[in-house]
C-alpha cells in the first residue's frame, strides 16, 4: 500500500474536521518525516512493519487516545514539548496564563531584565515553566510537582530547549519553597470536579481531579500563599469556565484588598484570574 492510499483510508475511518490532518500527523510520526517530506513520498510503498504500526495507531486514535500521546509531542506557545500519559496534555487556554505572567514580568522589570522569581505550581510537562524560562532568561523559575514522573519529563523538556534557569522541586504546592522569595505564583492545578474527571480515560487523574467542586487544590494553594510571611506580589490561577465566581470568592476571603482581573479565553469563557496581592 502506498503512503497516500494509507492516509486516504485512515481519513475515511476517522471522524471530525481534522481527520485528514490527524492521519497525516500519524503517518509523519511512523515514517519520521516532516510535512514537506511526507508530500514528496506520497507514492512510496509502505513496508509491512510501517503499515501495521500505522494501522494500530489509527485504531488507538479512533478508540479515543489523544493524538499527542500517540506521537509523544505537542505544541505550546509556539514551542515543541514531549508529552506522555504521566502528564496532562498542555491546552491552548493555558497559554493565557503564560502571557499574563510575561506581561507582569515585563511590567516589573521594564528594559532592565532584572531577575524575578516565579513559581509554576503543578508544572506537569513543564510547558509553562520552560516557556517562562525561555522568555525570561534572567529570572529563576521554580517548577513544582508532586509527581516524580512529571518532573522527569519537565526536565527533559527543559533540556530540549536548553534552558538552565529552572529549579525542579518535588513537593506539595508551595511547601518546597516556603523559605524562598517569590514574585509571581502561577498555577494550572487540577480543577475538574471528581465526577467529571473520572470520565477521562487517558490523562492522569492526579492532574485532573480537583475534588467534588474542582476547587479543593486551588483552595489549598490560596491558603498556603496567604499564610506566607513573605507573600508574592502576584497570584495567577487557571480554572474551569464555570468557576470564576467561586475562585474570586476564595481569593477575596484570603486577601482582603486584592485587585483581581478575570481573563477570558478565545471562546470567550472566564479562564484565568490575575491577582495583585496586597502588601
Buried (B, 14 or more C-beta within 10 A) or exposed (E): BEBBBBBBBBBEEBEEEEBBBBBBBBBBBBBEBEEEEBEEBBEEEBEEEBBEBBBEBBEBBEEEBBBBBBBEBBEBBEBEBBBBBBBBBBBEBBBBBBBBBBEBBBEBBEEEEEEBBBBBBBBBBBBBBBBBBBBBEEBBBBBBBBBEBBBBBBBBBBEBBEBEBBBBBEBBBBEBBEEBEBBBBBBBBBBBBBEEBEEBEEBBEBBBBBBEBBBBBBBBBBBBBBEBEEBBBBBBBBBBEEBBEBBBEBBEEBBEEBEBEBBBBEEEEBBBBBBBBEE
